[in-house]
Amino acid sequence: MYGAETGKYRFVVKEGRVEGGSGDHPPVTLALEPAGEQIGVLREGHLSLRLAAGFSVEQARELARRLNDVVISVAFVKY
């Protein structure tokens, strides 16, 4: 059975090592933090986007600003 659930989240820049990270330079990630209604599956954890090596913190902040301007909700679809 199909089902969809949506939630309100904002993108926040996080610096430092994340589980599974590698290399000499800590990765930069964009974390999705609740900004209203949450998706059930994310209530017990979190979702983050690990950015490519060489992506600067300032670039990540600009990306987060842009995404926060245009993303109105996040959806989880169960198949």
Phi and psi in radians as a Rosetta constraint file:
Dihedral C 1 N 2 CA 2 C 2 CIRCULARHARMONIC -1.495 0.35
Dihedral N 2 CA 2 C 2 N 3 CIRCULARHARMONIC 2.609 0.35
Dihedral C 2 N 3 CA 3 C 3 CIRCULARHARMONIC -2.795 0.35
Dihedral N 3 CA 3 C 3 N 4 CIRCULARHARMONIC 2.562 0.35
Dihedral C 3 N 4 CA 4 C 4 CIRCULARHARMONIC -2.242 0.35
Dihedral N 4 CA 4 C 4 N 5 CIRCULARHARMONIC 2.520 0.35
Dihedral C 4 N 5 CA 5 C 5 CIRCULARHARMONIC -2.366 0.35
Dihedral N 5 CA 5 C 5 N 6 CIRCULARHARMONIC 2.373 0.35
Dihedral C 5 N 6 CA 6 C 6 CIRCULARHARMONIC -2.098 0.35
Dihedral N 6 CA 6 C 6 N 7 CIRCULARHARMONIC 2.757 0.35
Dihedral C 6 N 7 CA 7 C 7 CIRCULARHARMONIC -2.619 0.35
Dihedral N 7 CA 7 C 7 N 8 CIRCULARHARMONIC 2.844 0.35
Dihedral C 7 N 8 CA 8 C 8 CIRCULARHARMONIC -1.755 0.35
Dihedral N 8 CA 8 C 8 N 9 CIRCULARHARMONIC 2.176 0.35
Dihedral C 8 N 9 CA 9 C 9 CIRCULARHARMONIC -2.407 0.35
Dihedral N 9 CA 9 C 9 N 10 CIRCULARHARMONIC 2.767 0.35
Dihedral C 9 N 10 CA 10 C 10 CIRCULARHARMONIC -2.162 0.35
Dihedral N 10 CA 10 C 10 N 11 CIRCULARHARMONIC 2.652 0.35
Dihedral C 10 N 11 CA 11 C 11 CIRCULARHARMONIC -1.603 0.35
Dihedral N 11 CA 11 C 11 N 12 CIRCULARHARMONIC 2.265 0.35
Dihedral C 11 N 12 CA 12 C 12 CIRCULARHARMONIC -2.272 0.35
Dihedral N 12 CA 12 C 12 N 13 CIRCULARHARMONIC 2.337 0.35
Dihedral C 12 N 13 CA 13 C 13 CIRCULARHARMONIC -1.337 0.35
Dihedral N 13 CA 13 C 13 N 14 CIRCULARHARMONIC 2.303 0.35
Dihedral C 13 N 14 CA 14 C 14 CIRCULARHARMONIC -2.178 0.35
Dihedral N 14 CA 14 C 14 N 15 CIRCULARHARMONIC 2.384 0.35
Dihedral C 14 N 15 CA 15 C 15 CIRCULARHARMONIC -1.970 0.35
Dihedral N 15 CA 15 C 15 N 16 CIRCULARHARMONIC 2.621 0.35
Dihedral C 15 N 16 CA 16 C 16 CIRCULARHARMONIC 2.022 0.35
Dihedral N 16 CA 16 C 16 N 17 CIRCULARHARMONIC 2.986 0.35
Dihedral C 16 N 17 CA 17 C 17 CIRCULARHARMONIC -1.159 0.35
Dihedral N 17 CA 17 C 17 N 18 CIRCULARHARMONIC 2.456 0.35
Dihedral C 17 N 18 CA 18 C 18 CIRCULARHARMONIC -2.076 0.35
Dihedral N 18 CA 18 C 18 N 19 CIRCULARHARMONIC 2.757 0.35
Dihedral C 18 N 19 CA 19 C 19 CIRCULARHARMONIC -0.972 0.35
Dihedral N 19 CA 19 C 19 N 20 CIRCULARHARMONIC 2.276 0.35
Dihedral C 19 N 20 CA 20 C 20 CIRCULARHARMONIC 1.556 0.35
Dihedral N 20 CA 20 C 20 N 21 CIRCULARHARMONIC -0.016 0.35
Dihedral C 20 N 21 CA 21 C 21 CIRCULARHARMONIC -1.265 0.35
Dihedral N 21 CA 21 C 21 N 22 CIRCULARHARMONIC 2.747 0.35
Dihedral C 21 N 22 CA 22 C 22 CIRCULARHARMONIC -2.582 0.35
Dihedral N 22 CA 22 C 22 N 23 CIRCULARHARMONIC 2.989 0.35
Dihedral C 22 N 23 CA 23 C 23 CIRCULARHARMONIC 1.655 0.35
Dihedral N 23 CA 23 C 23 N 24 CIRCULARHARMONIC 3.020 0.35
Dihedral C 23 N 24 CA 24 C 24 CIRCULARHARMONIC -1.373 0.35
Dihedral N 24 CA 24 C 24 N 25 CIRCULARHARMONIC -0.453 0.35
Dihedral C 24 N 25 CA 25 C 25 CIRCULARHARMONIC -1.833 0.35
Dihedral N 25 CA 25 C 25 N 26 CIRCULARHARMONIC 2.274 0.35
Dihedral C 25 N 26 CA 26 C 26 CIRCULARHARMONIC -1.050 0.35
Dihedral N 26 CA 26 C 26 N 27 CIRCULARHARMONIC 2.477 0.35
Dihedral C 26 N 27 CA 27 C 27 CIRCULARHARMONIC -1.291 0.35
Dihedral N 27 CA 27 C 27 N 28 CIRCULARHARMONIC 2.789 0.35
Dihedral C 27 N 28 CA 28 C 28 CIRCULARHARMONIC -1.883 0.35
Dihedral N 28 CA 28 C 28 N 29 CIRCULARHARMONIC 2.313 0.35
Dihedral C 28 N 29 CA 29 C 29 CIRCULARHARMONIC -2.208 0.35
Dihedral N 29 CA 29 C 29 N 30 CIRCULARHARMONIC 2.764 0.35
Dihedral C 29 N 30 CA 30 C 30 CIRCULARHARMONIC -1.898 0.35
Dihedral N 30 CA 30 C 30 N 31 CIRCULARHARMONIC 2.019 0.35
Dihedral C 30 N 31 CA 31 C 31 CIRCULARHARMONIC -1.665 0.35
Dihedral N 31 CA 31 C 31 N 32 CIRCULARHARMONIC 2.517 0.35
Dihedral C 31 N 32 CA 32 C 32 CIRCULARHARMONIC -1.660 0.35
Dihedral N 32 CA 32 C 32 N 33 CIRCULARHARMONIC 2.028 0.35
Dihedral C 32 N 33 CA 33 C 33 CIRCULARHARMONIC -1.917 0.35
Dihedral N 33 CA 33 C 33 N 34 CIRCULARHARMONIC 2.479 0.35
Dihedral C 33 N 34 CA 34 C 34 CIRCULARHARMONIC -1.003 0.35
Dihedral N 34 CA 34 C 34 N 35 CIRCULARHARMONIC 2.417 0.35
Dihedral C 34 N 35 CA 35 C 35 CIRCULARHARMONIC -2.349 0.35
Dihedral N 35 CA 35 C 35 N 36 CIRCULARHARMONIC 0.512 0.35
Dihedral C 35 N 36 CA 36 C 36 CIRCULARHARMONIC 2.636 0.35
Dihedral N 36 CA 36 C 36 N 37 CIRCULARHARMONIC -2.418 0.35
Dihedral C 36 N 37 CA 37 C 37 CIRCULARHARMONIC -1.015 0.35
Dihedral N 37 CA 37 C 37 N 38 CIRCULARHARMONIC 2.345 0.35
Dihedral C 37 N 38 CA 38 C 38 CIRCULARHARMONIC -1.824 0.35
Dihedral N 38 CA 38 C 38 N 39 CIRCULARHARMONIC 2.741 0.35
Dihedral C 38 N 39 CA 39 C 39 CIRCULARHARMONIC -1.476 0.35
Dihedral N 39 CA 39 C 39 N 40 CIRCULARHARMONIC 2.295 0.35
Dihedral C 39 N 40 CA 40 C 40 CIRCULARHARMONIC -0.882 0.35
Dihedral N 40 CA 40 C 40 N 41 CIRCULARHARMONIC -0.817 0.35
Dihedral C 40 N 41 CA 41 C 41 CIRCULARHARMONIC -1.140 0.35
Dihedral N 41 CA 41 C 41 N 42 CIRCULARHARMONIC -0.401 0.35
Dihedral C 41 N 42 CA 42 C 42 CIRCULARHARMONIC -1.600 0.35
Dihedral N 42 CA 42 C 42 N 43 CIRCULARHARMONIC -0.043 0.35
Dihedral C 42 N 43 CA 43 C 43 CIRCULARHARMONIC -1.203 0.35
Dihedral N 43 CA 43 C 43 N 44 CIRCULARHARMONIC -0.415 0.35
Dihedral C 43 N 44 CA 44 C 44 CIRCULARHARMONIC -1.829 0.35
Dihedral N 44 CA 44 C 44 N 45 CIRCULARHARMONIC 0.235 0.35
Dihedral C 44 N 45 CA 45 C 45 CIRCULARHARMONIC -2.938 0.35
Dihedral N 45 CA 45 C 45 N 46 CIRCULARHARMONIC -2.731 0.35
Dihedral C 45 N 46 CA 46 C 46 CIRCULARHARMONIC -2.592 0.35
Dihedral N 46 CA 46 C 46 N 47 CIRCULARHARMONIC 2.900 0.35
Dihedral C 46 N 47 CA 47 C 47 CIRCULARHARMONIC -2.168 0.35
Dihedral N 47 CA 47 C 47 N 48 CIRCULARHARMONIC 2.341 0.35
Dihedral C 47 N 48 CA 48 C 48 CIRCULARHARMONIC -2.462 0.35
Dihedral N 48 CA 48 C 48 N 49 CIRCULARHARMONIC 2.740 0.35
Dihedral C 48 N 49 CA 49 C 49 CIRCULARHARMONIC -1.950 0.35
Dihedral N 49 CA 49 C 49 N 50 CIRCULARHARMONIC 2.026 0.35
Dihedral C 49 N 50 CA 50 C 50 CIRCULARHARMONIC -1.463 0.35
Dihedral N 50 CA 50 C 50 N 51 CIRCULARHARMONIC 2.209 0.35
Dihedral C 50 N 51 CA 51 C 51 CIRCULARHARMONIC -1.574 0.35
Dihedral N 51 CA 51 C 51 N 52 CIRCULARHARMONIC 2.762 0.35
Dihedral C 51 N 52 CA 52 C 52 CIRCULARHARMONIC -1.105 0.35
Dihedral N 52 CA 52 C 52 N 53 CIRCULARHARMONIC 2.639 0.35
Dihedral C 52 N 53 CA 53 C 53 CIRCULARHARMONIC -0.986 0.35
Dihedral N 53 CA 53 C 53 N 54 CIRCULARHARMONIC 2.442 0.35
Dihedral C 53 N 54 CA 54 C 54 CIRCULARHARMONIC 1.581 0.35
Dihedral N 54 CA 54 C 54 N 55 CIRCULARHARMONIC -0.166 0.35
Dihedral C 54 N 55 CA 55 C 55 CIRCULARHARMONIC -1.341 0.35
Dihedral N 55 CA 55 C 55 N 56 CIRCULARHARMONIC 2.074 0.35
Dihedral C 55 N 56 CA 56 C 56 CIRCULARHARMONIC -1.349 0.35
Dihedral N 56 CA 56 C 56 N 57 CIRCULARHARMONIC 2.835 0.35
Dihedral C 56 N 57 CA 57 C 57 CIRCULARHARMONIC -1.075 0.35
Dihedral N 57 CA 57 C 57 N 58 CIRCULARHARMONIC -0.726 0.35
Dihedral C 57 N 58 CA 58 C 58 CIRCULARHARMONIC -1.122 0.35
Dihedral N 58 CA 58 C 58 N 59 CIRCULARHARMONIC -0.706 0.35
Dihedral C 58 N 59 CA 59 C 59 CIRCULARHARMONIC -1.078 0.35
Dihedral N 59 CA 59 C 59 N 60 CIRCULARHARMONIC -0.711 0.35
Dihedral C 59 N 60 CA 60 C 60 CIRCULARHARMONIC -1.117 0.35
Dihedral N 60 CA 60 C 60 N 61 CIRCULARHARMONIC -0.710 0.35
Dihedral C 60 N 61 CA 61 C 61 CIRCULARHARMONIC -1.103 0.35
Dihedral N 61 CA 61 C 61 N 62 CIRCULARHARMONIC -0.721 0.35
Dihedral C 61 N 62 CA 62 C 62 CIRCULARHARMONIC -1.140 0.35
Dihedral N 62 CA 62 C 62 N 63 CIRCULARHARMONIC -0.722 0.35
Dihedral C 62 N 63 CA 63 C 63 CIRCULARHARMONIC -1.075 0.35
Dihedral N 63 CA 63 C 63 N 64 CIRCULARHARMONIC -0.776 0.35
Dihedral C 63 N 64 CA 64 C 64 CIRCULARHARMONIC -1.062 0.35
Dihedral N 64 CA 64 C 64 N 65 CIRCULARHARMONIC -0.758 0.35
Dihedral C 64 N 65 CA 65 C 65 CIRCULARHARMONIC -1.027 0.35
Dihedral N 65 CA 65 C 65 N 66 CIRCULARHARMONIC -0.800 0.35
Dihedral C 65 N 66 CA 66 C 66 CIRCULARHARMONIC -1.118 0.35
Dihedral N 66 CA 66 C 66 N 67 CIRCULARHARMONIC -0.801 0.35
Dihedral C 66 N 67 CA 67 C 67 CIRCULARHARMONIC -1.103 0.35
Dihedral N 67 CA 67 C 67 N 68 CIRCULARHARMONIC -0.719 0.35
Dihedral C 67 N 68 CA 68 C 68 CIRCULARHARMONIC -1.117 0.35
Dihedral N 68 CA 68 C 68 N 69 CIRCULARHARMONIC -0.483 0.35
Dihedral C 68 N 69 CA 69 C 69 CIRCULARHARMONIC -1.303 0.35
Dihedral N 69 CA 69 C 69 N 70 CIRCULARHARMONIC -0.560 0.35
Dihedral C 69 N 70 CA 70 C 70 CIRCULARHARMONIC -1.956 0.35
Dihedral N 70 CA 70 C 70 N 71 CIRCULARHARMONIC -0.395 0.35
Dihedral C 70 N 71 CA 71 C 71 CIRCULARHARMONIC -1.507 0.35
Dihedral N 71 CA 71 C 71 N 72 CIRCULARHARMONIC 2.060 0.35
Dihedral C 71 N 72 CA 72 C 72 CIRCULARHARMONIC -1.643 0.35
Dihedral N 72 CA 72 C 72 N 73 CIRCULARHARMONIC -0.396 0.35
Dihedral C 72 N 73 CA 73 C 73 CIRCULARHARMONIC -2.885 0.35
Dihedral N 73 CA 73 C 73 N 74 CIRCULARHARMONIC 2.880 0.35
Dihedral C 73 N 74 CA 74 C 74 CIRCULARHARMONIC -1.994 0.35
Dihedral N 74 CA 74 C 74 N 75 CIRCULARHARMONIC 2.430 0.35
Dihedral C 74 N 75 CA 75 C 75 CIRCULARHARMONIC -2.097 0.35
Dihedral N 75 CA 75 C 75 N 76 CIRCULARHARMONIC 2.522 0.35
Dihedral C 75 N 76 CA 76 C 76 CIRCULARHARMONIC -2.104 0.35
Dihedral N 76 CA 76 C 76 N 77 CIRCULARHARMONIC 2.157 0.35
Dihedral C 76 N 77 CA 77 C 77 CIRCULARHARMONIC -1.976 0.35
Dihedral N 77 CA 77 C 77 N 78 CIRCULARHARMONIC 2.178 0.35
Dihedral C 77 N 78 CA 78 C 78 CIRCULARHARMONIC -1.740 0.35
Dihedral N 78 CA 78 C 78 N 79 CIRCULARHARMONIC 2.282 0.35
